[in-house]
């Protein structure tokens, strides 16, 4: 304790006027103190340059993520998986069974069978194969478009264990590209008869044929895990199994396929353990000889997407082509994650800590069909059957740039964090500057005539009233919450389109109202000593706004990097450039500029028919709609208010 007191005393020591440095230690401390003060002053004066460099580094880092400077080859961490190490027994006889089921399913499609009729057919097929099956009816109440359907599911009990763990094989009646998923369902039905012949399964296998697309699987998973959802009316499940560890969903909309596409994004930015995808990738490539791609992106399609005026010499460079191929995959991933949407019905499993992916048979004229996809699923099931515990060894935070390459969290996370650091540096600098005011002593005319030496500039502290800007920020977030409640209200959703087409004008109306309020409450025109005024409101509001936005980006970057990167791009520079101005035309011009940042997201939320984002919130619990209304919009509105205030306010 005495040592600590001595250290603090040395740090607090200041040289006095009468001291000439007789004491060598004190002189050394004084010299260090002066050097430290000079360094701090230099850094503080260079803060605008530092912030600009941080912005440049952060945004450049984001642009370089698809390049070859970043990236690693995928690999399997969990030794128990052993993918592709067993012989597959899926034969052409099983392919014939799938063709028979496909013919029966096409008859149901041609006569436009109802959900109940389709569920009855699947249930009777399950029962005929010797597997216990049942159905589940459900109904969602979502504004003016209620959804209802009937799911069918069956449980193949594990012959070698008590069935405390389970694997799910699922398919929906609708493919992710909007086409009927008849071949996916035929594959599942044929798998039931095939898998039942073997007694090597250590886990229950649950087969699910969900009605619709996302809604059916959401109802089944909610009932399985005891979810109480206010907008959902569903039947309880009469068949149960153990804890679900992994799931595969089959999406096979075409006649045949050339590549196996992997969709892996879950709700609200969740991702499955990478070992599951790496195992399927290995099995598909080396067991079934089917090339794997991300989503439905084929490398040869990249040239059709980019501008035609690019010179051929660039296309001949492999690095150039690879950059855009990886960038295309990243943009698709960022789109799913930013809006919090799942890229397939597998994404609903991630909410319950279940690793799941969708296997999408990319439609083509060939050469693969039921035989290839059956072998892939069989070998993947054998791999998942080897698990002794949940997947945990591999990555949960990553960006896939290709089917065999990925970015670790340490390679992509700093890009968004660096931008947030630049923002919080700006906010803290504005807060510090607001607490000081330059004070020049009065100089009479006689001293000026005698060419007296210039007076030293002095700085005086001034009061920073933090209550008012905090109240303004709170009000903006409350308005955002009220807007979200309005957007999700049944009364509003059922209004005719003409009555809701003007909803995006709500924030602009608030801007005009705030502008008039700022003009009416402008400071008195009488000259007032600057030193006697407290810190300006716009300065404090901008400081808090930048600090809050930086905090939101930093926290979100770990939970959902794509959303954090989008916030860093949309908010980083605009919020930093917010500044007060004089005159109503200038205020209106700045307000419209910030309104342009808001408009695309308002269109996404409130476009007719009912926005996909609102539907995702009401049915699936996606966070994007409330996040935009309660977090993003208030942050931009606060910057708009800063622009509408007078510089002297």
C-alpha positions in Angstrom: 0.0 0.0 0.0 2.8 2.6 0.7 4.3 1.7 -2.6 1.0 2.4 -4.4 0.7 5.8 -2.6 4.3 6.7 -3.6 3.6 5.9 -7.3 0.4 8.0 -7.2 2.2 10.8 -5.6 4.9 10.8 -8.3 2.3 10.8 -11.0 0.4 13.7 -9.5 3.6 15.8 -8.9 3.8 19.1 -10.7 6.9 21.4 -10.7 6.4 24.6 -8.7 7.5 28.0 -9.7 10.4 28.2 -7.3 11.9 24.8 -8.1 14.8 24.8 -10.5 15.2 21.0 -10.7 17.6 20.7 -7.8 16.2 17.2 -7.2 17.3 15.0 -10.0 14.3 12.6 -9.6 11.8 15.4 -9.6 13.4 16.9 -12.7 13.2 13.6 -14.4 9.5 13.2 -13.5 8.8 16.7 -14.7 10.5 15.9 -18.0 8.4 12.8 -18.5 5.3 14.6 -17.6 6.0 17.3 -20.2 6.7 14.7 -22.8 3.5 12.8 -22.0 1.5 16.0 -22.2 3.1 16.9 -25.5 2.3 13.4 -26.9 -1.3 13.6 -25.7 -1.7 17.0 -27.1 -0.3 15.9 -30.5 -2.6 12.9 -30.6 -5.6 15.0 -29.7 -4.8 17.6 -32.4 -4.4 14.7 -34.9 -7.7 13.1 -34.0 -9.5 14.1 -37.2 -6.7 12.6 -39.3 -6.7 9.4 -37.1 -10.5 9.0 -37.5 -10.3 9.5 -41.3 -7.6 6.8 -41.4 -9.7 4.5 -39.3 -12.6 4.9 -41.7 -10.4 4.2 -44.7 -8.8 1.2 -43.1 -12.2 -0.3 -42.0 -14.0 0.2 -45.3 -10.9 -1.0 -47.3 -10.7 -4.1 -45.1 -14.3 -4.9 -46.0 -13.6 -4.6 -49.7 -10.6 -6.9 -49.3 -12.5 -9.7 -47.6 -13.2 -11.6 -50.9 -9.6 -11.3 -52.0 -7.0 -14.0 -51.7 -5.3 -12.1 -48.9 -7.8 -13.6 -46.5 -9.3 -17.1 -46.3 -8.5 -20.6 -45.2 -9.2 -24.1 -46.5 -12.1 -25.8 -44.7 -11.3 -28.8 -42.6 -13.1 -31.2 -40.2 -12.4 -30.8 -36.5 -14.5 -33.5 -34.9 -12.7 -36.8 -35.2 -15.8 -38.9 -34.4 -17.5 -37.9 -37.7 -15.3 -39.9 -40.1 -17.2 -38.7 -43.2 -17.0 -40.9 -46.3 -15.4 -43.8 -44.5 -18.3 -46.3 -45.0 -19.7 -48.1 -48.1 -23.1 -46.9 -49.3 -25.9 -49.3 -50.0 -28.4 -46.9 -51.8 -29.1 -48.8 -55.0 -31.0 -48.4 -58.2 -33.9 -50.2 -56.7 -34.3 -47.4 -54.2 -34.1 -45.0 -57.1 -37.0 -46.9 -58.7 -39.0 -46.5 -55.5 -38.4 -42.8 -55.5 -39.6 -42.6 -59.1 -42.8 -44.4 -58.1 -43.5 -42.0 -55.3 -42.7 -39.1 -57.6 -45.4 -40.2 -60.0 -48.0 -40.4 -57.2 -47.0 -36.9 -55.9 -47.4 -35.5 -59.4 -50.9 -36.8 -59.5 -51.7 -34.9 -56.3 -50.2 -31.8 -57.8 -52.1 -32.1 -61.1 -55.5 -32.4 -59.3 -54.6 -29.5 -57.0 -54.9 -31.6 -53.8 -55.5 -29.8 -50.6 -53.1 -29.8 -47.6 -55.2 -32.4 -45.8 -55.2 -34.7 -48.8 -51.4 -34.4 -49.3 -50.8 -35.0 -45.6 -53.1 -38.1 -45.7 -51.2 -39.5 -48.6 -47.8 -39.1 -46.9 -49.1 -40.5 -43.6 -50.5 -43.6 -45.3 -47.2 -44.1 -47.1 -45.3 -43.9 -43.9 -47.6 -46.4 -42.2 -47.4 -48.7 -45.2 -43.6 -48.8 -44.8 -44.0 -49.8 -41.2 -43.1 -46.5 -39.6 -45.4 -44.8 -37.0 -46.7 -41.5 -38.5 -49.2 -38.8 -37.7 -50.2 -35.3 -38.8 -50.3 -31.8 -37.2 -52.6 -29.1 -38.2 -51.7 -25.5 -37.6 -52.9 -21.9 -38.4 -51.0 -18.6 -38.2 -52.9 -15.3 -37.7 -50.9 -12.7 -39.6 -52.8 -9.6 -40.5 -55.1 -10.1 -43.5 -53.4 -13.2 -44.8 -53.8 -16.1 -42.3 -51.8 -19.2 -43.0 -52.9 -22.8 -42.3 -51.7 -26.2 -43.3 -51.0 -29.8 -42.2 -47.6 -31.3 -41.4 -46.8 -35.0 -41.6 -44.0 -36.6 -39.6 -42.8 -40.1 -38.6 -40.3 -41.5 -36.2 -37.9 -44.4 -37.0 -36.9 -45.5 -33.5 -33.2 -46.4 -33.0 -32.9 -50.2 -32.7 -29.7 -50.0 -30.6 -30.3 -47.2 -28.1 -33.1 -45.7 -26.0 -33.7 -42.9 -28.5 -32.6 -40.0 -26.3 -31.0 -38.3 -29.4 -32.4 -37.8 -32.8 -31.6 -36.8 -36.4 -34.1 -35.0 -38.6 -34.6 -35.5 -42.4 -37.0 -32.9 -43.7 -38.5 -31.6 -46.9 -41.2 -29.0 -47.5 -43.9 -29.0 -50.2 -42.5 -25.8 -51.6 -38.9 -25.3 -52.7 -36.8 -22.3 -51.8 -37.0 -21.2 -55.4 -40.9 -21.3 -55.3 -41.3 -24.5 -57.3 -42.9 -27.7 -55.9 -40.4 -29.8 -54.1 -41.9 -33.1 -55.3 -38.5 -34.9 -55.8 -37.3 -33.8 -52.4 -40.4 -35.4 -50.8 -40.1 -38.5 -53.0 -36.5 -38.9 -51.8 -37.6 -38.7 -48.2 -40.3 -41.4 -48.7 -37.8 -43.7 -50.5 -35.3 -43.2 -47.6 -37.8 -44.4 -45.1 -38.0 -47.9 -46.7 -34.3 -47.9 -47.3 -33.1 -46.9 -43.8 -35.6 -49.2 -42.0 -33.7 -52.2 -43.4 -30.6 -51.5 -41.3 -30.1 -51.9 -37.5 -27.0 -49.8 -37.2 -28.7 -46.5 -36.2 -27.8 -45.2 -32.8 -30.2 -42.3 -32.9 -33.9 -41.9 -33.8 -34.5 -40.6 -37.3 -37.4 -38.2 -37.6 -38.9 -37.7 -41.0 -40.9 -34.4 -41.5 -42.9 -33.3 -44.6 -43.8 -29.7 -43.7 -46.7 -27.9 -45.4 -46.0 -24.6 -47.2 -42.5 -23.4 -46.7 -41.3 -21.7 -43.5 -44.6 -21.7 -41.7 -45.1 -25.5 -41.6 -41.6 -26.2 -40.1 -42.0 -23.3 -37.6 -45.3 -24.8 -36.3 -43.7 -28.3 -36.0 -40.6 -27.1 -34.2 -42.6 -24.9 -31.9 -44.8 -27.8 -30.9 -41.8 -30.1 -30.5 -40.0 -27.7 -28.1 -43.0 -26.4 -26.3 -43.0 -22.9 -27.9 -45.9 -20.6 -26.9 -46.5 -18.3 -29.9 -49.4 -15.9 -29.7 -50.0 -15.8 -33.5 -49.9 -19.6 -33.8 -52.7 -22.1 -33.2 -51.4 -25.7 -33.6 -52.2 -29.2 -32.6 -49.8 -30.8 -30.0 -47.5 -33.5 -31.3 -48.6 -37.1 -30.6 -45.2 -38.6 -31.5 -42.1 -37.7 -29.6 -38.4 -38.5 -29.9 -35.2 -37.4 -28.2 -33.1 -34.3 -28.4 -32.4 -33.3 -32.0 -28.7 -32.8 -32.6 -28.5 -32.4 -36.4 -30.9 -32.0 -39.3 -30.8 -32.2 -43.1 -33.4 -30.7 -45.3 -33.8 -31.9 -48.9 -34.7 -29.4 -51.7 -34.9 -31.0 -55.1 -37.2 -29.0 -57.4 -35.8 -29.9 -60.9 -35.8 -33.1 -63.0 -32.0 -33.6 -62.4 -29.1 -31.5 -61.1 -25.5 -30.7 -61.9 -24.3 -29.4 -58.5 -25.2 -29.7 -54.9 -25.9 -26.3 -53.4 -25.5 -25.7 -49.6 -27.7 -23.2 -47.8 -26.7 -22.7 -44.2 -27.9 -19.3 -42.8 -30.3 -19.4 -39.8 -32.6 -16.9 -38.3 -31.1 -13.7 -36.9 -27.6 -14.4 -38.1 -27.2 -17.8 -36.5 -24.9 -20.3 -38.2 -24.6 -24.1 -37.9 -21.3 -25.7 -36.8 -19.0 -25.7 -39.8 -18.2 -29.5 -39.3 -21.6 -30.4 -40.6 -21.1 -28.5 -43.9 -17.6 -29.7 -44.3 -18.6 -33.3 -43.8 -21.4 -33.1 -46.5 -19.0 -31.3 -48.8 -16.4 -34.1 -48.4 -19.1 -36.8 -48.9 -20.6 -35.2 -52.0 -17.3 -34.6 -53.6 -15.5 -37.9 -53.0 -18.4 -40.4 -52.4 -21.0 -39.3 -54.9 -18.7 -37.3 -57.3 -21.1 -34.3 -57.2 -19.5 -30.9 -57.1 -20.6 -28.6 -54.2 -21.3 -24.9 -54.5 -22.6 -22.3 -52.1 -26.3 -21.6 -52.7 -27.1 -22.0 -56.4 -24.0 -20.0 -57.6 -22.2 -21.6 -60.4 -18.7 -20.2 -61.2 -19.4 -20.0 -64.9 -22.3 -17.6 -64.3 -20.2 -14.8 -62.8 -19.4 -13.4 -66.3 -23.1 -13.0 -67.1 -23.6 -10.9 -63.9 -20.8 -8.4 -64.2 -20.7 -5.5 -66.8 -20.0 -6.4 -70.4 -17.7 -3.5 -70.9 -15.0 -5.0 -68.7 -11.9 -5.8 -70.9 -11.2 -9.5 -71.7 -7.7 -9.2 -70.3 -9.2 -8.9 -66.9 -11.3 -12.0 -67.3 -8.2 -13.9 -68.3 -6.7 -13.3 -64.8 -7.7 -16.0 -62.4 -7.4 -13.7 -59.4 -9.8 -11.2 -60.9 -12.4 -13.9 -61.5 -12.0 -15.5 -58.1 -12.4 -12.2 -56.4 -15.9 -11.6 -57.9 -16.9 -15.3 -57.4 -16.1 -15.0 -53.6 -17.6 -11.5 -53.5 -20.9 -12.9 -54.9 -21.0 -15.5 -52.2 -20.3 -13.0 -49.5 -23.0 -10.5 -50.8 -25.6 -13.3 -50.8 -24.6 -14.3 -47.2 -24.6 -10.6 -46.0 -28.1 -10.2 -47.5 -29.5 -13.2 -45.6 -27.8 -12.2 -42.3 -28.5 -8.5 -42.4 -32.2 -9.1 -42.7 -32.1 -12.0 -40.3 -33.7 -14.3 -42.7 -33.0 -18.0 -43.0 -31.9 -19.2 -46.4 -34.1 -22.3 -46.1 -36.3 -24.2 -43.6 -33.1 -25.5 -42.0 -32.6 -22.1 -40.5 -35.5 -22.6 -38.1 -33.6 -25.4 -36.4 -30.7 -23.1 -35.4 -33.0 -21.3 -32.9 -33.1 -24.5 -30.9 -29.3 -25.2 -31.0 -29.7 -27.7 -33.8 -27.1 -27.8 -36.5 -28.9 -27.9 -39.8 -28.3 -27.2 -43.5 -30.3 -27.4 -46.7 -29.1 -29.6 -49.6 -30.3 -27.9 -52.8 -30.1 -29.8 -56.0 -29.2 -27.1 -58.5 -31.6 -27.7 -61.5 -29.9 -28.7 -64.7 -30.2 -31.2 -67.6 -28.0 -33.6 -65.7 -26.0 -35.7 -65.0 -27.2 -36.4 -61.4 -30.5 -37.5 -60.0 -32.0 -39.7 -57.2 -29.0 -42.1 -57.1 -26.5 -39.4 -56.3 -28.5 -37.5 -53.8 -29.5 -40.7 -52.1 -25.9 -41.7 -51.6 -25.0 -38.3 -50.2 -27.8 -38.4 -47.7 -27.1 -42.0 -46.6 -23.4 -41.3 -46.0 -24.2 -38.1 -44.3 -26.6 -39.9 -41.9 -23.9 -42.5 -41.2 -21.6 -39.7 -40.4 -24.0 -37.9 -38.0 -24.8 -41.3 -36.5 -21.2 -41.5 -35.2 -21.6 -38.4 -33.0 -21.1 -39.0 -29.3 -22.0 -35.4 -28.4 -23.2 -32.2 -30.1 -21.0 -30.6 -32.7 -18.8 -28.2 -30.9 -15.2 -28.5 -32.1 -15.4 -26.4 -35.2 -16.4 -22.8 -35.9 -19.8 -21.2 -35.2 -18.6 -17.7 -36.4 -17.3 -17.6 -39.9 -17.8 -16.4 -43.5 -17.8 -18.8 -46.3 -16.3 -17.4 -49.5 -16.6 -20.8 -51.3 -17.6 -24.3 -50.7 -14.0 -25.1 -49.5 -12.8 -21.7 -48.2 -13.8 -19.6 -45.2 -12.8 -16.6 -43.1 -12.3 -16.9 -39.4 -13.8 -14.4 -37.1 -10.4 -12.7 -36.5 -10.1 -12.0 -40.2 -13.4 -10.2 -40.8 -14.5 -8.8 -37.4 -11.9 -6.0 -37.2 -13.3 -4.3 -40.3 -16.6 -3.3 -38.6 -15.0 -2.7 -35.2 -12.4 -0.3 -36.7 -15.3 1.8 -38.1 -17.0 1.8 -34.7 -13.7 2.9 -33.0 -13.5 5.8 -35.4 -17.1 6.8 -34.5 -16.6 6.6 -30.7 -13.3 8.6 -31.0 -15.4 11.2 -32.7 -18.1 11.2 -30.1 -15.6 11.4 -27.2 -13.7 14.2 -28.9 -16.9 16.2 -29.4 -17.8 15.6 -25.7 -14.4 16.8 -24.5 -14.6 19.9 -26.8 -18.1 20.7 -25.5 -16.7 21.1 -22.0 -14.3 23.9 -22.9 -14.7 27.4 -24.4 -12.0 29.7 -25.6 -11.7 32.9 -23.4 -9.7 35.8 -24.6 -9.0 38.7 -22.2 -10.3 42.1 -23.1 -7.7 44.3 -25.0 -8.1 48.1 -25.0 -7.2 50.3 -27.9 -4.1 51.8 -26.2 -2.4 48.5 -25.8 -3.1 47.7 -29.5 -1.5 51.0 -30.5 1.7 50.2 -28.5 2.0 46.9 -30.4 1.8 45.0 -27.3 2.6 41.3 -27.4 -0.4 39.0 -28.2 -2.2 37.8 -25.2 -2.2 34.2 -24.3 -5.4 32.2 -25.2 -7.0 30.8 -22.1 -9.6 28.0 -21.9 -12.5 27.9 -19.5 -14.7 25.0 -18.6 -18.4 25.3 -19.3 -21.4 23.3 -18.2 -22.5 20.3 -20.3 -26.2 19.7 -19.7 -26.5 16.0 -20.6 -30.2 15.7 -19.6 -31.8 17.4 -22.6 -30.0 15.4 -25.3 -30.6 12.2 -23.5 -34.3 13.0 -23.3 -34.3 13.7 -27.1 -32.6 10.4 -27.7 -35.1 8.6 -25.5 -38.1 10.2 -27.3 -36.7 9.1 -30.7 -36.5 5.5 -29.6 -40.0 5.7 -28.1 -41.3 7.0 -31.4 -39.5 4.2 -33.2 -41.1 1.6 -30.8 -44.5 3.2 -31.4 -44.0 3.0 -35.2 -43.1 -0.7 -34.9 -46.3 -1.3 -32.9 -48.3 0.5 -35.6 -46.6 -1.5 -38.4 -47.5 -4.8 -36.7 -51.0 -3.8 -35.7 -53.8 -5.8 -37.3 -55.8 -2.6 -37.9 -53.0 -1.0 -39.8 -52.1 -4.1 -41.8 -55.7 -4.6 -43.0 -56.0 -1.0 -44.3 -56.2 -0.6 -48.1 -53.0 0.0 -49.9 -53.8 3.7 -50.7 -54.1 4.5 -46.9 -50.7 3.1 -46.1 -48.7 4.2 -49.1 -47.8 7.5 -47.4 -46.3 5.8 -44.3 -42.7 6.5 -45.3 -43.6 10.2 -45.0 -43.9 9.9 -41.2 -40.2 10.5 -40.5 -40.2 13.4 -43.0 -43.1 14.9 -41.2 -41.2 14.6 -37.9 -38.3 16.4 -39.6 -40.4 19.3 -40.7 -42.0 19.6 -37.3 -38.6 19.5 -35.6 -37.3 22.2 -38.0 -40.1 24.5 -37.2 -39.6 23.8 -33.5 -35.9 24.6 -33.8 -36.7 27.9 -35.6 -39.2 28.9 -32.9 -36.8 28.1 -30.1 -33.7 29.7 -31.7 -31.5 31.7 -29.3 -32.1 35.4 -28.7 -30.5 37.7 -31.2 -29.0 39.9 -28.5 -25.2 39.4 -28.1 -24.4 37.0 -25.3 -21.0 36.2 -24.0 -20.0 32.7 -25.3 -18.3 32.0 -22.0 -21.6 32.3 -20.1 -23.5 29.8 -22.3 -23.6 26.1 -21.6 -22.4 23.6 -24.2 -24.6 23.7 -27.4 -27.3 21.1 -27.6 -26.3 20.0 -31.1 -22.8 19.2 -29.8 -23.9 17.1 -26.9 -26.6 15.3 -29.0 -24.0 14.5 -31.8 -21.5 13.2 -29.2 -24.1 10.8 -27.6 -25.4 9.8 -31.0 -21.9 8.7 -32.3 -21.1 6.9 -29.0 -24.4 5.0 -29.1 -24.1 4.1 -32.7 -20.5 2.9 -32.1 -21.7 0.8 -29.2 -24.5 -0.8 -31.3 -22.1 -1.7 -34.1 -19.5 -3.2 -31.8 -22.0 -5.4 -29.9 -23.8 -6.4 -33.1 -20.5 -7.4 -34.8 -20.2 -10.4 -32.6 -23.8 -11.5 -32.8 -24.4 -10.7 -36.5 -21.4 -9.4 -38.4 -23.3 -8.7 -41.6 -25.8 -6.5 -39.9 -22.9 -4.7 -38.1 -21.1 -4.2 -41.4 -24.2 -2.8 -43.0 -24.6 -0.4 -40.0 -21.0 0.7 -40.3 -21.4 1.5 -44.0 -24.8 3.3 -43.6 -24.1 5.2 -40.4 -20.3 5.6 -40.1 -19.7 8.6 -42.3 -23.3 10.2 -42.3 -23.5 10.4 -38.5 -20.0 11.9 -38.4 -20.9 14.6 -40.9 -24.0 15.7 -39.1 -23.7 19.4 -38.2 -26.1 22.3 -37.5 -26.8 24.9 -40.2 -28.7 28.2 -40.6 -31.7 28.8 -42.8 -34.7 26.7 -43.5 -33.6 25.7 -47.0 -30.3 24.3 -45.8 -32.0 22.5 -42.9 -34.5 20.9 -45.3 -31.7 19.9 -47.7 -29.8 18.1 -45.0 -32.9 16.5 -43.6 -33.8 15.1 -47.1 -30.2 13.7 -47.4 -30.6 11.7 -44.2 -34.1 10.8 -45.2 -32.7 9.2 -48.3 -30.7 6.8 -46.0 -33.9 5.8 -44.3 -36.2 5.4 -47.3 -35.0 2.0 -48.6 -35.5 0.4 -45.3 -38.9 2.0 -44.8 -39.9 0.7 -48.2 -38.7 -2.8 -47.2 -40.8 -2.6 -44.0 -44.0 -1.1 -45.3 -44.2 -2.1 -49.0 -47.5 -3.7 -50.0 -48.6 -6.4 -49.7 -47.5 -6.9 -46.1 -43.8 -6.6 -45.8 -41.7 -9.8 -45.7 -39.9 -8.3 -42.7 -43.2 -7.9 -40.7 -44.2 -11.4 -41.7 -40.9 -12.8 -40.6 -41.4 -11.1 -37.2 -44.9 -12.3 -36.7 -44.4 -15.8 -37.9 -40.7 -16.6 -37.4 -39.6 -14.1 -34.7 -37.0 -12.4 -36.9 -35.5 -9.3 -35.3 -34.9 -7.1 -38.3 -38.2 -5.2 -38.3 -38.0 -4.2 -34.6 -34.3 -3.5 -34.9 -34.8 -1.0 -37.7 -37.7 0.8 -36.0 -36.3 0.9 -32.4 -32.5 1.2 -33.1 -31.6 2.2 -36.7 -34.3 4.8 -37.4 -33.9 6.7 -34.1 -30.1 6.9 -34.6 -30.6 8.5 -38.1 -33.4 10.7 -36.7 -31.0 12.0 -34.0 -28.5 13.0 -36.7 -31.3 14.8 -38.6 -32.2 16.7 -35.5 -28.6 17.8 -35.1 -28.7 19.2 -38.6 -31.9 21.0 -37.9 -30.7 22.9 -34.8 -29.1 26.3 -35.1 -25.4 26.5 -34.5 -25.9 28.7 -31.5 -28.6 26.5 -30.0 
